[in-house]
Amino acid sequence: MTTRGIRRKKSSLTEVKIAVLGAPSVGKSALIVRFLTKRYIGEYDHQTENRYKHEAMVDSEPILFEILDTCPKAGEDELPNTAEIVQWADGLLLVYSITDRYSFNYIRKAKADLHSDTPVALVANKVDMVHLRQVSTEEGDILAKDFDCKFCEVSAAEHVGQVADAFQDLCREVLASRRKSKQSLLDRMLGGTRAYSRGKSDSALPKD
């Protein structure tokens, strides 16, 4: 009985799938681990994509996050499996490092290649290394305006709350987008019903 109850509860959770995209060594994995565990891992080298599941409260609603940690190959300017990522993800967290201009340009190009209406958020990592800054805050703001998305500068090494906020804000965008899509579908269905009711009634049809 108890097991069934737990299963029912888990299956009723709202699920949000987020893909974290960015050039190698911008701190994607460090940001994800900070969000999942509140801990910081400085060196995190992996050669394949990883997926994580994590339950968290967003605005008093329990959300089951599924997070994809993408793994682009060093020296490649293209995102791996772009079409599959866009098809899978509900939201895209685009990450660059303020200490690496290449990673900023990578994100600019990646977003152009995605051709998607999927909600996105732009995150600049490594703000604790401001003495090595190559990308200004203003440039991040301008890029976020181009993407029509939220933007924040964080440090996976030092910030816990701000990193969590980045994931949760994107989650809110995803949920808002879903509500909008449902409303749009409902409006279309109701519009179709109204159009039908304005047509001739059955009694006006010729009888046999």
C-alpha positions as YAML, in Angstrom:
chain: A
units: angstrom
residues:
- id: 1
  name: MET
  ca: [0.00, 0.00, 0.00]
- id: 2
  name: THR
  ca: [2.73, 2.44, 1.00]
- id: 3
  name: THR
  ca: [4.78, 1.71, -2.11]
- id: 4
  name: ARG
  ca: [1.81, 2.34, -4.37]
- id: 5
  name: GLY
  ca: [1.17, 5.64, -2.64]
- id: 6
  name: ILE
  ca: [4.77, 6.75, -3.17]
- id: 7
  name: ARG
  ca: [4.63, 5.73, -6.83]
- id: 8
  name: ARG
  ca: [1.42, 7.67, -7.37]
- id: 9
  name: LYS
  ca: [2.90, 10.73, -5.72]
- id: 10
  name: LYS
  ca: [6.09, 10.57, -7.79]
- id: 11
  name: SER
  ca: [4.27, 10.14, -11.09]
- id: 12
  name: SER
  ca: [2.15, 13.20, -10.34]
- id: 13
  name: LEU
  ca: [5.20, 15.46, -10.10]
- id: 14
  name: THR
  ca: [5.61, 18.10, -12.79]
- id: 15
  name: GLU
  ca: [8.64, 17.16, -14.87]
- id: 16
  name: VAL
  ca: [10.94, 19.74, -16.46]
- id: 17
  name: LYS
  ca: [13.83, 18.70, -18.73]
- id: 18
  name: ILE
  ca: [16.74, 21.14, -18.96]
- id: 19
  name: ALA
  ca: [19.75, 20.81, -21.26]
- id: 20
  name: VAL
  ca: [22.89, 22.70, -20.17]
- id: 21
  name: LEU
  ca: [24.86, 23.85, -23.21]
- id: 22
  name: GLY
  ca: [28.21, 25.55, -23.59]
- id: 23
  name: ALA
  ca: [31.79, 25.22, -24.78]
- id: 24
  name: PRO
  ca: [34.19, 22.87, -22.94]
- id: 25
  name: SER
  ca: [35.54, 24.05, -19.55]
- id: 26
  name: VAL
  ca: [32.96, 26.78, -18.87]
- id: 27
  name: GLY
  ca: [31.78, 25.01, -15.70]
- id: 28
  name: LYS
  ca: [28.57, 23.34, -16.88]
- id: 29
  name: SER
  ca: [29.07, 20.28, -14.68]
- id: 30
  name: ALA
  ca: [30.13, 22.42, -11.70]
- id: 31
  name: LEU
  ca: [26.91, 24.47, -12.02]
- id: 32
  name: ILE
  ca: [24.77, 21.32, -12.23]
- id: 33
  name: VAL
  ca: [26.47, 19.65, -9.25]
- id: 34
  name: ARG
  ca: [26.14, 22.89, -7.24]
- id: 35
  name: PHE
  ca: [22.39, 22.92, -7.98]
- id: 36
  name: LEU
  ca: [21.94, 19.21, -7.23]
- id: 37
  name: THR
  ca: [24.05, 18.92, -4.08]
- id: 38
  name: LYS
  ca: [24.94, 22.50, -3.04]
- id: 39
  name: ARG
  ca: [28.58, 21.33, -3.18]
- id: 40
  name: TYR
  ca: [31.32, 22.59, -5.48]
- id: 41
  name: ILE
  ca: [33.53, 20.36, -7.59]
- id: 42
  name: GLY
  ca: [36.36, 22.31, -9.22]
- id: 43
  name: GLU
  ca: [37.73, 19.73, -11.66]
- id: 44
  name: TYR
  ca: [35.12, 17.68, -13.45]
- id: 45
  name: ASP
  ca: [36.22, 16.01, -16.66]
- id: 46
  name: HIS
  ca: [33.83, 13.73, -18.53]
- id: 47
  name: GLN
  ca: [33.78, 12.46, -22.10]
- id: 48
  name: THR
  ca: [30.08, 11.65, -22.47]
- id: 49
  name: GLU
  ca: [26.73, 13.29, -21.83]
- id: 50
  name: ASN
  ca: [25.33, 12.77, -18.34]
- id: 51
  name: ARG
  ca: [21.74, 12.97, -17.16]
- id: 52
  name: TYR
  ca: [20.63, 13.71, -13.62]
- id: 53
  name: LYS
  ca: [17.26, 13.71, -11.86]
- id: 54
  name: HIS
  ca: [16.56, 16.03, -8.96]
- id: 55
  name: GLU
  ca: [13.43, 17.00, -7.07]
- id: 56
  name: ALA
  ca: [13.14, 20.62, -5.90]
- id: 57
  name: MET
  ca: [10.43, 23.06, -4.84]
- id: 58
  name: VAL
  ca: [9.72, 25.95, -7.19]
- id: 59
  name: ASP
  ca: [7.14, 28.43, -5.93]
- id: 60
  name: SER
  ca: [5.75, 25.83, -3.48]
- id: 61
  name: GLU
  ca: [5.33, 23.27, -6.28]
- id: 62
  name: PRO
  ca: [7.45, 20.09, -6.31]
- id: 63
  name: ILE
  ca: [9.30, 19.80, -9.63]
- id: 64
  name: LEU
  ca: [11.20, 16.79, -10.93]
- id: 65
  name: PHE
  ca: [14.16, 18.23, -12.83]
- id: 66
  name: GLU
  ca: [15.87, 16.08, -15.45]
- id: 67
  name: ILE
  ca: [19.14, 17.75, -16.39]
- id: 68
  name: LEU
  ca: [21.28, 16.92, -19.42]
- id: 69
  name: ASP
  ca: [24.97, 17.82, -19.10]
- id: 70
  name: THR
  ca: [26.09, 18.05, -22.73]
- id: 71
  name: CYS
  ca: [29.65, 17.23, -23.73]
- id: 72
  name: PRO
  ca: [30.99, 19.10, -26.78]
- id: 73
  name: LYS
  ca: [34.42, 18.06, -28.02]
- id: 74
  name: ALA
  ca: [37.25, 20.55, -27.50]
- id: 75
  name: GLY
  ca: [38.00, 22.60, -30.61]
- id: 76
  name: GLU
  ca: [34.61, 21.94, -32.24]
- id: 77
  name: ASP
  ca: [32.38, 24.95, -32.90]
- id: 78
  name: GLU
  ca: [29.18, 22.97, -33.27]
- id: 79
  name: LEU
  ca: [26.87, 21.66, -30.58]
- id: 80
  name: PRO
  ca: [26.58, 17.89, -30.38]
- id: 81
  name: ASN
  ca: [23.24, 16.31, -31.42]
- id: 82
  name: THR
  ca: [21.53, 19.70, -31.73]
- id: 83
  name: ALA
  ca: [18.24, 18.40, -33.16]
- id: 84
  name: GLU
  ca: [17.97, 15.66, -30.52]
- id: 85
  name: ILE
  ca: [18.74, 18.09, -27.69]
- id: 86
  name: VAL
  ca: [16.07, 20.57, -28.82]
- id: 87
  name: GLN
  ca: [13.52, 17.78, -29.25]
- id: 88
  name: TRP
  ca: [14.28, 16.41, -25.77]
- id: 89
  name: ALA
  ca: [14.61, 19.61, -23.72]
- id: 90
  name: ASP
  ca: [11.86, 21.79, -22.26]
- id: 91
  name: GLY
  ca: [14.41, 24.52, -21.52]
- id: 92
  name: LEU
  ca: [18.00, 25.37, -22.48]
- id: 93
  name: LEU
  ca: [20.55, 26.79, -20.02]
- id: 94
  name: LEU
  ca: [23.24, 28.44, -22.16]
- id: 95
  name: VAL
  ca: [26.52, 28.84, -20.26]
- id: 96
  name: TYR
  ca: [29.71, 30.74, -21.05]
- id: 97
  name: SER
  ca: [32.69, 31.81, -18.96]
- id: 98
  name: ILE
  ca: [33.47, 35.50, -18.42]
- id: 99
  name: THR
  ca: [37.17, 34.54, -18.69]
- id: 100
  name: ASP
  ca: [36.82, 32.99, -22.16]
- id: 101
  name: ARG
  ca: [35.65, 35.00, -25.15]
- id: 102
  name: TYR
  ca: [35.59, 31.90, -27.33]
- id: 103
  name: SER
  ca: [32.92, 30.41, -25.03]
- id: 104
  name: PHE
  ca: [30.82, 33.58, -25.42]
- id: 105
  name: ASN
  ca: [31.02, 33.41, -29.23]
- id: 106
  name: TYR
  ca: [30.26, 29.67, -29.03]
- id: 107
  name: ILE
  ca: [26.96, 30.41, -27.28]
- id: 108
  name: ARG
  ca: [26.07, 33.14, -29.79]
- id: 109
  name: LYS
  ca: [26.58, 30.68, -32.66]
- id: 110
  name: ALA
  ca: [24.92, 27.77, -30.83]
- id: 111
  name: LYS
  ca: [21.71, 29.73, -30.25]
- id: 112
  name: ALA
  ca: [21.58, 30.69, -33.94]
- id: 113
  name: ASP
  ca: [22.01, 27.02, -34.90]
- id: 114
  name: LEU
  ca: [19.23, 25.80, -32.60]
- id: 115
  name: HIS
  ca: [16.31, 27.33, -34.55]
- id: 116
  name: SER
  ca: [14.01, 26.69, -31.62]
- id: 117
  name: ASP
  ca: [11.28, 28.40, -29.59]
- id: 118
  name: THR
  ca: [12.34, 26.42, -26.51]
- id: 119
  name: PRO
  ca: [12.68, 28.73, -23.46]
- id: 120
  name: VAL
  ca: [16.31, 29.67, -22.76]
- id: 121
  name: ALA
  ca: [18.36, 31.34, -20.02]
- id: 122
  name: LEU
  ca: [21.84, 32.82, -20.41]
- id: 123
  name: VAL
  ca: [24.35, 32.24, -17.59]
- id: 124
  name: ALA
  ca: [27.84, 33.71, -17.34]
- id: 125
  name: ASN
  ca: [29.99, 31.61, -15.01]
- id: 126
  name: LYS
  ca: [33.28, 32.24, -13.15]
- id: 127
  name: VAL
  ca: [32.41, 35.77, -12.00]
- id: 128
  name: ASP
  ca: [34.74, 35.12, -9.03]
- id: 129
  name: MET
  ca: [37.65, 35.31, -11.51]
- id: 130
  name: VAL
  ca: [36.91, 38.92, -12.43]
- id: 131
  name: HIS
  ca: [40.65, 39.73, -12.78]
- id: 132
  name: LEU
  ca: [40.67, 37.42, -15.84]
- id: 133
  name: ARG
  ca: [37.46, 38.81, -17.34]
- id: 134
  name: GLN
  ca: [37.32, 38.87, -21.15]
- id: 135
  name: VAL
  ca: [33.54, 39.36, -21.57]
- id: 136
  name: SER
  ca: [31.83, 42.37, -19.99]
- id: 137
  name: THR
  ca: [28.48, 42.28, -18.17]
- id: 138
  name: GLU
  ca: [27.11, 44.70, -20.79]
- id: 139
  name: GLU
  ca: [27.92, 42.23, -23.58]
- id: 140
  name: GLY
  ca: [26.04, 39.52, -21.70]
- id: 141
  name: ASP
  ca: [23.06, 41.85, -21.27]
- id: 142
  name: ILE
  ca: [23.02, 42.68, -24.99]
- id: 143
  name: LEU
  ca: [23.21, 39.00, -25.97]
- id: 144
  name: ALA
  ca: [20.36, 38.15, -23.58]
- id: 145
  name: LYS
  ca: [18.25, 40.89, -25.19]
- id: 146
  name: ASP
  ca: [19.02, 39.35, -28.61]
- id: 147
  name: PHE
  ca: [17.90, 35.96, -27.25]
- id: 148
  name: ASP
  ca: [14.92, 37.56, -25.44]
- id: 149
  name: CYS
  ca: [15.83, 35.70, -22.26]
- id: 150
  name: LYS
  ca: [16.97, 36.21, -18.66]
- id: 151
  name: PHE
  ca: [20.66, 36.72, -17.92]
- id: 152
  name: CYS
  ca: [22.77, 36.37, -14.79]
- id: 153
  name: GLU
  ca: [26.42, 36.24, -13.84]
- id: 154
  name: VAL
  ca: [27.28, 33.61, -11.23]
- id: 155
  name: SER
  ca: [30.15, 31.72, -9.69]
- id: 156
  name: ALA
  ca: [29.72, 27.96, -9.39]
- id: 157
  name: ALA
  ca: [32.64, 28.11, -6.95]
- id: 158
  name: GLU
  ca: [31.08, 30.66, -4.59]
- id: 159
  name: HIS
  ca: [27.33, 30.99, -5.19]
- id: 160
  name: VAL
  ca: [24.70, 28.51, -4.06]
- id: 161
  name: GLY
  ca: [21.50, 30.57, -4.16]
- id: 162
  name: GLN
  ca: [22.24, 32.34, -7.44]
- id: 163
  name: VAL
  ca: [23.00, 29.06, -9.21]
- id: 164
  name: ALA
  ca: [19.74, 27.55, -7.93]
- id: 165
  name: ASP
  ca: [17.90, 30.71, -9.05]
- id: 166
  name: ALA
  ca: [19.21, 30.28, -12.62]
- id: 167
  name: PHE
  ca: [17.73, 26.77, -12.88]
- id: 168
  name: GLN
  ca: [14.50, 27.72, -11.11]
- id: 169
  name: ASP
  ca: [13.95, 30.86, -13.22]
- id: 170
  name: LEU
  ca: [14.31, 28.75, -16.37]
- id: 171
  name: CYS
  ca: [11.84, 26.25, -14.87]
- id: 172
  name: ARG
  ca: [9.35, 29.11, -14.38]
- id: 173
  name: GLU
  ca: [9.81, 30.12, -18.04]
- id: 174
  name: VAL
  ca: [9.10, 26.53, -19.11]
- id: 175
  name: LEU
  ca: [5.94, 26.31, -16.99]
- id: 176
  name: ALA
  ca: [4.73, 29.70, -18.26]
- id: 177
  name: SER
  ca: [5.35, 28.56, -21.85]
- id: 178
  name: ARG
  ca: [3.35, 25.37, -21.22]
- id: 179
  name: ARG
  ca: [0.43, 27.34, -19.78]
- id: 180
  name: LYS
  ca: [0.51, 29.67, -22.79]
- id: 181
  name: SER
  ca: [0.51, 26.72, -25.21]
- id: 182
  name: LYS
  ca: [-2.42, 25.09, -23.40]
- id: 183
  name: GLN
  ca: [-4.38, 28.35, -23.43]
- id: 184
  name: SER
  ca: [-3.63, 28.83, -27.13]
- id: 185
  name: LEU
  ca: [-4.82, 25.28, -27.88]
- id: 186
  name: LEU
  ca: [-7.96, 25.83, -25.81]
- id: 187
  name: ASP
  ca: [-8.66, 29.11, -27.61]
- id: 188
  name: ARG
  ca: [-8.28, 27.37, -30.99]
- id: 189
  name: MET
  ca: [-10.61, 24.56, -29.93]
- id: 190
  name: LEU
  ca: [-13.22, 26.97, -28.61]
- id: 191
  name: GLY
  ca: [-12.82, 29.09, -31.74]
- id: 192
  name: GLY
  ca: [-13.51, 26.01, -33.84]
- id: 193
  name: THR
  ca: [-16.61, 25.22, -31.77]
- id: 194
  name: ARG
  ca: [-17.93, 28.75, -32.14]
- id: 195
  name: ALA
  ca: [-17.32, 28.68, -35.88]
- id: 196
  name: TYR
  ca: [-19.29, 25.44, -36.12]
- id: 197
  name: SER
  ca: [-22.20, 26.79, -34.07]
- id: 198
  name: ARG
  ca: [-22.49, 29.75, -36.42]
- id: 199
  name: GLY
  ca: [-23.08, 27.35, -39.33]
- id: 200
  name: LYS
  ca: [-26.46, 26.08, -40.51]
- id: 201
  name: SER
  ca: [-28.35, 24.03, -38.02]
- id: 202
  name: ASP
  ca: [-29.21, 20.43, -38.83]
- id: 203
  name: SER
  ca: [-32.89, 21.37, -39.23]
- id: 204
  name: ALA
  ca: [-31.97, 23.56, -42.21]
- id: 205
  name: LEU
  ca: [-30.53, 20.60, -44.12]
- id: 206
  name: PRO
  ca: [-32.70, 19.13, -46.92]
- id: 207
  name: LYS
  ca: [-34.67, 16.08, -45.83]
- id: 208
  name: ASP
  ca: [-34.79, 12.78, -47.74]
...
